[in-house]
Amino acid sequence: MSCKTAFFSLALDEVDRMTLHAIATSIEAAPSELLGVAGTGFSATPYEKLHLTFVFCGEQLSRLPRERLTAMYHDIRVVTEAASLSLSGCRLTFQNLSLFPPGKNNLIVAHFDAPRTLRDLRQAVYALCLEAGVAVTGDDEWAAHVTLGKIKATRAQLGKVSLHNVATIAPELPDLLAQGIILLGAQPKQAGLSWDTAFAFGNVDEERSLNPSNWSGEDGDEGKPPPKVDGSVRGEAEENPEACTAAPASPHRFHLSKDLQRRMEAQKHSGRWANVRGIVETNDKIVSNKGFKLPDGGHQPVPDVPATIAIHCVSDPFSAQPTTTAEVVRFETTDVCVANTDTLSAALALGNACALNFANADVPGGRYRFNGRAQEEDLCRLLPQLYPSLETSGGYPIAPDTALVTPHLMAVRRPGTYELCTSLGECTVVTAAMPCGPIRPKSGWVGSEWEKTATLRIRAVLNAARQMGHPNLVLGAFGCGAYGNPPNLVAAIFREQLASPEFRGAFSKIVFAIIDPMGTGNIKPFQEQIQLIANYT
């Protein structure tokens, strides 16, 4: 009898194997009954991402109690961050969590930057399907996914969430926890492929495995797919709850660095800041002409305006309950200081840095085009690509749980004088907004709606900065100028969030850049609050 199941294998290099095995191992040790599905993106975007989809069969997640959803989010972070830490030279960069699809909301998706080899794997799968006559009309008409870890669902349950006939692991690969590749989405009828289509991983002969003629065969042939199970595949964590505990984190400490402070303040502009008239028009020409003429007759090219992307932050699913997850440490020591300098000078002095833009939530660039003198307007003057990127981003108004990220911005004006010059370097800017003109509640700021909103906005900033992967971060008196937010409490929220398991150890150096020539403004309350971070162990 002819086998109706199309089957082939793909050779994985060691990086692929390491990536998939690390994720699958973490899923096996997860507290929740998670089904992980790895792929690359639900919708066509200019940024190809790896994602893990966690399936909770039969659940409409948006209808669950907040406590239950919070626990699910927490368990997923345990899994994904533990997987990332266990990799060597192939670290996954966590992006965000989201519910999917709209309306149904029965999947939780964790997004990552995709390693090149996994993108190549997806392309290889697509190429094979096209050879077999499958008309892939869009990136996500249907997609190849890798099923990982323990499956705690019956076939009927999987059918409810459109995951059909999940393949089990090939018997000859017992050391790899990946379950196989499934097809998710519209059934590709053109090639006669059924939902039984399964793919196994292995170091097989590439010529044979990538040959469409080997996709089907008689029962008992080499092309026969691995056996399927109707029950569940259960890991050690289910039988032994103690196995669910994450591995201990590497030790981390915060170091208040006077040397870092002196280095930052040595780079600042001394004296009065120059007149800003005419800079907007000149910057427009620089962007339009993709460069400008230097005083010595040379030419400074300026790249195309980079795209600004919006990064969303899950609404504080972790702080409401104690966590047993280990701290996710990228750097064992984080140097921190509060420095009397401007944002861009600090970012350029640090190098490879992400800098916070204290933004107007509704108007791109704030009053930049009207010669405003606040921090956001100054960044737009010094980084000519920033304003046009924000203006065309479609990210306004900026939601409280969102930060806009603009990478690869070239600095071609000197802070303070605004003199055009050869490139001073690049930085990434994270644009976010604080509440404007908050009124102190009668019961005080602590525990108020203001505190909840301010915390979410600060978490959105730190989440976006961490995802961009820069080791260094420039913050400041966020919303404490014209917007009137209390500096001591804003600084305290920054301190608490930076020391939380979610962000602790995410950065090598953190500078709070605050211009305060007389020392009577925001710099003192920030110094008082941030110095306490050294007490966190």
VEXVO-727545 format. One record per residue (C-alpha): z, x, y. Coordinates in nm, 3 decimals. Last residue first. Example, Ala and Ser with C-alpha at 12.3 -4.5 7.8 and 13.67 -1.06 7.14 Angstrom:
<atoms>
        z        x        y
    0.714    1.367   -0.106
    0.780    1.230   -0.450
</atoms>
This chain:
<atoms>
        z        x        y
    4.609    2.274    4.130
    4.583    2.129    4.478
    4.800    2.316    4.730
    4.500    2.497    4.880
    4.370    2.158    4.993
    4.658    2.135    5.238
    4.468    2.361    5.481
    4.213    2.080    5.516
    4.459    1.843    5.681
    4.603    2.065    5.952
    4.272    2.237    6.023
    4.099    1.900    6.054
    4.365    1.773    6.294
    4.324    2.091    6.506
    3.942    2.100    6.518
    3.897    1.748    6.650
    3.963    1.811    7.017
    4.206    2.038    7.201
    4.080    2.375    7.081
    3.919    2.442    7.420
    3.573    2.526    7.281
    3.577    2.255    7.010
    3.248    2.253    6.817
    3.340    2.161    6.460
    3.184    2.308    6.145
    3.387    2.219    5.835
    3.265    2.488    5.597
    3.258    2.454    5.218
    3.174    2.748    4.993
    3.110    2.761    4.617
    3.052    2.391    4.566
    3.094    2.143    4.279
    3.434    2.282    4.180
    3.610    1.954    4.248
    3.361    1.675    4.315
    3.424    1.404    4.056
    3.760    1.539    3.939
    3.897    1.480    4.292
    3.980    1.776    4.518
    3.675    1.726    4.740
    3.758    1.355    4.756
    4.118    1.407    4.864
    4.029    1.666    5.130
    3.742    1.461    5.273
    3.971    1.158    5.289
    4.238    1.366    5.465
    3.985    1.492    5.720
    3.878    1.135    5.797
    4.246    1.041    5.828
    4.329    1.320    6.074
    4.008    1.260    6.269
    4.061    0.887    6.337
    3.712    0.729    6.372
    3.599    0.691    6.732
    3.220    0.665    6.698
    3.171    0.888    7.004
    3.337    1.178    6.827
    3.520    1.137    6.496
    3.226    1.003    6.294
    3.224    1.306    6.062
    3.435    1.586    6.209
    3.246    1.843    6.002
    3.067    1.922    5.678
    2.857    2.223    5.577
    2.809    2.274    5.202
    2.723    2.577    4.990
    2.616    2.603    4.625
    2.306    2.387    4.671
    2.238    2.161    4.372
    2.087    1.861    4.549
    2.304    1.635    4.334
    2.622    1.779    4.480
    2.509    1.704    4.834
    2.419    1.345    4.746
    2.755    1.280    4.579
    2.945    1.449    4.861
    2.775    1.232    5.124
    2.809    0.909    4.925
    3.176    0.991    4.864
    3.222    1.020    5.241
    3.063    0.678    5.292
    3.275    0.522    5.016
    3.593    0.671    5.162
    3.508    0.543    5.510
    3.449    0.193    5.372
    3.775    0.183    5.177
    3.971    0.332    5.468
    3.821    0.082    5.712
    3.907   -0.204    5.477
    4.268   -0.097    5.515
    4.490    0.084    5.265
    4.592    0.343    5.525
    4.458    0.258    5.869
    4.762    0.071    5.993
    4.908   -0.275    5.934
    4.789   -0.396    6.274
    4.441   -0.262    6.193
    4.305    0.013    6.420
    3.973   -0.099    6.560
    3.665    0.085    6.432
    3.414    0.197    6.695
    3.121    0.279    6.468
    3.181    0.307    6.095
    3.051    0.638    5.955
    2.687    0.724    5.897
    2.491    0.940    5.654
    2.215    1.202    5.664
    2.228    1.492    5.419
    2.023    1.784    5.552
    1.883    2.060    5.332
    1.848    2.405    5.484
    1.582    2.659    5.564
    1.568    2.994    5.739
    1.558    3.140    6.089
    1.181    3.093    6.106
    1.020    3.284    6.390
    1.138    3.171    6.730
    1.138    2.881    6.974
    1.435    2.893    7.211
    1.670    2.597    7.176
    1.927    2.805    7.374
    2.239    2.680    7.196
    2.111    2.696    6.840
    1.794    2.905    6.816
    1.483    2.703    6.739
    1.256    2.739    6.433
    1.485    2.611    6.156
    1.273    2.493    5.863
    1.383    2.185    5.670
    1.339    2.226    5.294
    1.519    1.908    5.183
    1.584    1.573    5.354
    1.853    1.364    5.183
    1.953    1.015    5.294
    2.302    0.905    5.192
    2.391    0.566    5.053
    2.705    0.373    4.960
    2.771    0.253    5.317
    2.408    0.141    5.358
    2.183    0.326    5.602
    1.984    0.075    5.809
    1.739    0.229    5.756
    1.603    0.418    5.455
    1.234    0.349    5.508
    1.182    0.724    5.523
    0.923    0.732    5.802
    1.166    0.788    6.090
    1.389    1.015    5.882
    1.099    1.250    5.806
    0.974    1.241    6.164
    1.326    1.333    6.287
    1.393    1.618    6.045
    1.069    1.817    6.071
    1.152    1.967    6.413
    1.480    2.122    6.290
    1.660    2.248    6.603
    1.588    1.936    6.809
    1.663    1.693    6.525
    1.985    1.881    6.450
    2.088    1.844    6.814
    2.020    1.471    6.813
    2.245    1.431    6.510
    2.527    1.636    6.666
    2.538    1.440    6.993
    2.350    1.537    7.309
    2.102    1.252    7.354
    1.768    1.353    7.503
    1.613    1.004    7.487
    1.398    1.080    7.181
    1.707    1.209    7.002
    1.914    0.900    7.082
    2.002    0.830    6.717
    1.767    1.034    6.498
    1.659    0.733    6.295
    1.824    0.421    6.445
    2.046    0.190    6.239
    2.317    0.400    6.076
    2.334    0.652    6.361
    2.396    0.980    6.187
    2.653    1.254    6.152
    2.411    1.492    5.973
    2.582    1.683    5.691
    2.447    2.023    5.591
    2.337    2.148    5.246
    2.329    2.522    5.208
    2.128    2.798    5.045
    2.238    3.034    5.324
    2.592    3.050    5.459
    2.497    3.184    5.802
    2.208    2.936    5.824
    2.434    2.641    5.740
    2.705    2.754    5.983
    2.460    2.799    6.270
    2.311    2.459    6.183
    2.641    2.270    6.199
    2.786    2.417    6.518
    3.084    2.649    6.539
    3.462    2.647    6.563
    3.529    2.690    6.192
    3.739    2.495    5.941
    3.742    2.687    5.615
    3.702    2.650    5.240
    3.619    2.899    4.964
    3.575    2.724    4.628
    3.677    2.914    4.317
    3.587    2.842    3.952
    3.241    2.716    4.049
    3.057    2.442    3.854
    3.372    2.265    3.743
    3.372    1.911    3.611
    3.739    1.830    3.596
    3.846    1.719    3.252
    3.833    1.350    3.170
    4.166    1.190    3.103
    4.135    0.962    3.401
    4.387    0.753    3.588
    4.253    0.428    3.732
    4.123    0.302    4.064
    3.982    0.640    4.164
    3.696    0.636    3.916
    3.456    0.351    3.990
    3.430    0.436    4.359
    3.127    0.224    4.445
    2.853    0.410    4.260
    2.669    0.634    4.507
    2.309    0.589    4.611
    2.067    0.866    4.698
    1.789    0.786    4.944
    1.499    1.029    4.971
    1.350    1.197    5.278
    1.004    1.341    5.224
    0.925    1.683    5.367
    0.719    1.710    5.687
    0.435    1.949    5.616
    0.516    2.317    5.652
    0.561    2.497    5.986
    0.348    2.804    6.054
    0.471    3.054    6.315
    0.182    3.223    6.494
    0.183    3.555    6.675
    0.108    3.608    7.041
    0.440    3.775    7.123
    0.574    3.450    7.270
    0.507    3.270    6.938
    0.234    3.010    6.896
    0.321    2.697    6.704
    0.304    2.541    6.358
    0.188    2.244    6.157
   -0.018    2.118    6.454
    0.132    1.768    6.437
    0.482    1.896    6.356
    0.475    2.152    6.637
    0.321    1.896    6.874
    0.602    1.647    6.812
    0.855    1.929    6.855
    0.711    2.006    7.199
    0.739    1.641    7.304
    1.100    1.618    7.187
    1.193    1.951    7.347
    1.074    1.850    7.695
    1.422    1.822    7.844
    1.699    1.974    7.632
    1.872    2.190    7.892
    2.058    2.483    7.743
    2.403    2.496    7.587
    2.659    2.682    7.794
    2.809    3.004    7.664
    2.855    3.147    7.318
    2.633    3.033    7.033
    2.798    3.061    6.693
    2.733    3.341    6.445
    3.071    3.517    6.475
    3.239    3.179    6.422
    3.097    3.150    6.071
    3.194    3.503    5.968
    3.543    3.460    6.110
    3.592    3.135    5.916
    3.465    3.291    5.594
    3.706    3.581    5.636
    3.991    3.339    5.702
    3.922    3.178    5.365
    4.139    2.892    5.245
    4.085    2.924    4.870
    4.054    2.618    4.649
    4.121    2.672    4.281
    3.950    2.589    3.954
    4.043    2.650    3.593
    3.766    2.571    3.342
    3.794    2.221    3.209
    3.952    2.120    2.882
    3.715    1.952    2.635
    3.689    1.576    2.657
    3.916    1.360    2.443
    3.731    1.125    2.211
    3.824    1.323    1.898
    4.176    1.185    1.929
    4.033    0.842    1.849
    3.952    0.954    1.491
    3.730    0.718    1.293
    3.519    0.615    1.593
    3.513    0.964    1.744
    3.387    1.112    1.419
    3.055    0.939    1.457
    2.920    0.608    1.334
    2.558    0.521    1.263
    2.540    0.147    1.249
    2.394   -0.107    1.015
    2.031   -0.189    0.949
    1.928    0.168    0.874
    1.584    0.323    0.883
    1.437    0.586    0.654
    1.233    0.868    0.804
    0.866    0.802    0.863
    0.604    0.872    0.597
    0.346    1.119    0.719
    0.406    1.352    0.426
    0.278    1.075    0.198
    0.514    0.869   -0.017
    0.379    0.539    0.106
    0.021    0.594    0.211
   -0.068    0.740    0.548
   -0.050    0.704    0.920
   -0.032    0.928    1.226
   -0.190    1.226    1.053
   -0.538    1.159    1.190
   -0.385    1.171    1.538
   -0.348    1.550    1.506
   -0.046    1.666    1.704
    0.169    1.715    1.396
   -0.095    1.901    1.199
   -0.183    2.151    1.472
    0.182    2.192    1.564
    0.299    2.289    1.216
    0.654    2.167    1.215
    0.966    2.287    1.388
    1.120    1.944    1.396
    1.170    1.624    1.589
    1.085    1.286    1.443
    0.867    1.014    1.592
    0.875    0.646    1.512
    0.637    0.354    1.545
    0.803    0.057    1.377
    0.728   -0.149    1.689
    0.373   -0.158    1.562
    0.080    0.058    1.663
   -0.260   -0.106    1.630
   -0.399    0.129    1.890
   -0.484   -0.141    2.142
   -0.163   -0.331    2.072
    0.056   -0.098    2.281
    0.370   -0.318    2.291
    0.493   -0.347    2.649
    0.820   -0.163    2.705
    1.021    0.087    2.505
    0.867    0.297    2.232
    1.112    0.491    2.021
    1.169    0.861    1.970
    1.406    0.989    1.704
    1.778    0.981    1.627
    1.881    1.299    1.804
    2.192    1.434    1.634
    2.030    1.756    1.518
    2.205    1.944    1.237
    2.086    1.703    0.968
    1.719    1.787    1.031
    1.554    1.749    0.688
    1.664    1.387    0.661
    1.474    1.288    0.979
    1.715    1.109    1.208
    1.708    0.735    1.217
    1.435    0.531    1.380
    1.522    0.239    1.608
    1.342   -0.075    1.502
    1.304   -0.250    1.839
    1.496   -0.185    2.157
    1.413   -0.487    2.372
    1.776   -0.566    2.465
    1.804   -0.866    2.239
    1.616   -0.680    1.966
    1.891   -0.420    1.956
    2.139   -0.695    1.875
    1.925   -0.824    1.591
    1.877   -0.471    1.460
    2.254   -0.434    1.444
    2.442   -0.227    1.696
    2.665    0.077    1.716
    2.407    0.354    1.725
    2.571    0.695    1.752
    2.395    0.979    1.928
    2.056    1.001    2.089
    1.735    0.802    2.104
    1.452    0.990    2.273
    1.225    0.776    2.487
    0.849    0.741    2.516
    0.743    0.494    2.779
    0.569    0.164    2.816
    0.381    0.021    3.110
    0.589    0.290    3.278
    0.356    0.550    3.418
    0.076    0.301    3.453
   -0.234    0.184    3.269
   -0.149    0.354    2.942
   -0.441    0.231    2.733
   -0.350    0.327    2.377
   -0.665    0.443    2.201
   -0.519    0.697    1.961
   -0.608    0.983    2.194
   -0.420    0.800    2.469
   -0.115    0.781    2.247
   -0.130    1.152    2.176
   -0.160    1.236    2.545
    0.135    1.013    2.631
    0.353    1.187    2.374
    0.250    1.528    2.504
    0.324    1.420    2.861
    0.673    1.315    2.758
    0.735    1.647    2.591
    0.612    1.836    2.896
    0.861    1.646    3.110
    1.128    1.740    2.859
    1.027    2.105    2.882
    1.040    2.101    3.261
    1.403    1.999    3.271
    1.442    1.657    3.435
    1.674    1.619    3.731
    1.924    1.361    3.618
    1.974    0.983    3.624
    2.238    0.784    3.435
    2.119    0.432    3.357
    2.350    0.147    3.260
    2.164   -0.126    3.075
    2.223   -0.501    3.043
    2.147   -0.585    3.405
    1.919   -0.881    3.330
    1.852   -0.971    3.693
    1.716   -0.632    3.791
    1.671   -0.407    3.487
    1.887   -0.198    3.501
    2.227   -0.103    3.644
    2.263    0.231    3.821
    2.436    0.568    3.790
    2.353    0.873    4.000
    2.191    1.217    4.016
    2.348    1.457    3.766
    2.186    1.800    3.750
    2.138    1.891    3.384
    2.199    2.258    3.317
    1.942    2.443    3.108
    2.056    2.805    3.131
    2.348    2.741    2.899
    2.434    2.379    2.826
    2.784    2.263    2.738
    2.870    2.180    3.098
    2.581    1.935    3.126
    2.681    1.752    2.810
    3.040    1.721    2.930
    2.907    1.581    3.257
    2.694    1.321    3.080
    2.957    1.204    2.835
    3.258    1.188    3.065
    3.042    1.025    3.332
    2.938    0.761    3.081
    3.300    0.692    2.993
    3.385    0.638    3.360
    3.097    0.401    3.418
    3.203    0.196    3.117
    3.566    0.188    3.233
    3.459    0.070    3.578
    3.246   -0.202    3.420
    3.548   -0.328    3.228
    3.775   -0.317    3.533
    3.517   -0.491    3.751
    3.507   -0.785    3.513
    3.165   -0.823    3.350
    2.895   -1.041    3.503
    2.686   -0.750    3.637
    2.690   -0.596    3.291
    2.507   -0.871    3.110
    2.623   -0.769    2.765
    2.443   -0.844    2.439
    2.424   -0.482    2.334
    2.584   -0.225    2.560
    2.296    0.019    2.602
    2.331    0.349    2.784
    2.004    0.474    2.930
    1.986    0.846    2.989
    1.746    0.961    3.257
    1.528    1.260    3.326
    1.363    1.244    3.662
    1.011    1.289    3.794
    1.032    1.275    4.173
    0.721    1.120    4.328
    0.826    0.790    4.172
    0.669    0.563    3.911
    0.939    0.344    3.765
    1.170    0.363    3.467
    1.198    0.742    3.465
    1.189    1.024    3.216
    1.347    0.948    2.881
    1.678    0.971    2.699
    1.833    0.674    2.519
    2.206    0.676    2.461
    2.380    0.407    2.259
    2.742    0.402    2.360
    3.044    0.261    2.182
    3.290    0.392    2.435
    3.534    0.684    2.411
    3.252    0.938    2.380
    3.268    1.213    2.117
    2.934    1.124    1.952
    2.782    1.078    2.297
    2.884    1.433    2.385
    2.716    1.566    2.072
    2.400    1.374    2.160
    2.385    1.523    2.508
    2.434    1.878    2.384
    2.184    1.829    2.100
    1.917    1.701    2.336
    1.945    1.991    2.578
    1.981    2.262    2.314
    1.683    2.133    2.116
    1.467    2.116    2.425
    1.566    2.469    2.528
    1.503    2.601    2.176
    1.143    2.483    2.168
    1.056    2.149    2.019
    0.763    2.091    1.784
    0.652    1.730    1.784
    0.629    1.514    1.475
    0.407    1.223    1.382
    0.433    0.870    1.253
    0.243    0.544    1.279
    0.415    0.286    1.061
    0.177    0.052    0.885
    0.198    0.241    0.556
   -0.091    0.133    0.339
    0.000    0.000    0.000
</atoms>
